[in-house]
Amino acid sequence: MCIALDTMLADKQTHDAREAFAGVFSQLLMARALRTNPTNTPCQVSQNLTEQLHQLSQSYREQLNTLPKHKSYSRNIIGTHDNWIGLICRWEPNVTSSIHGHPPFAYYHVMDGEVAMDMYEAVNDSEARQVSTSELCTGDSIFSIQKKAQFDNLIHRVRTANSTVFTLHLYSDNPAKGRVFKAV
């Protein structure tokens, strides 16, 4: 993971926030239970985790504004464990991302703000079709788990952030490997 982490940190939009947000990352790692928890349904685990992360987010609210700003968005690495990586992304108003996929496990939590996401499904290796739009607000979470490691999980694009938005992410591998798609 060190090589991938070094590569990510070389990007001017990616910053190291592991020390400042270690407490958040330790809580975020609980999302891994969504993958294989035999006693609870993924929905129950997600709801419990969402509530815990929302409470934790509120205690870090002032600290969020100290995260580096970029003209579109910045990625702030808050922790790594084995191949797992946690990020806090800072989205600036009116930003739009590319249509992209993620590793087999992808978990998002909105720490502060509102963001609109267009959700897609792959049509082929390079194109995707929009299937829905989601409006996510402070405290909302979404996750997706798939078995294949093709980095085309949870294909979406951030359509817009109405103000500065902070989102918390947990991935089962380096999200920079995610595939980029064109809309059809």
Buried (B, 14 or more C-beta within 10 A) or exposed (E): EEEBBEEBEEEEBBBEBBEBBEEBBBBBBBBBBBBEEEEEEBEEBBEEBBEBBBEBBEEBEEBBEEBEEBEBBBBBBBBBBEEBBBBBBBBBEEBBBEBBBBBBBBBBBBBBBBBBBBBBEBEEEEEBEBEEEBEBEBBBBBBBBBEEEBBBBBBBBBBBBBEBBBBBBBBBBBBBBBBBBEEE
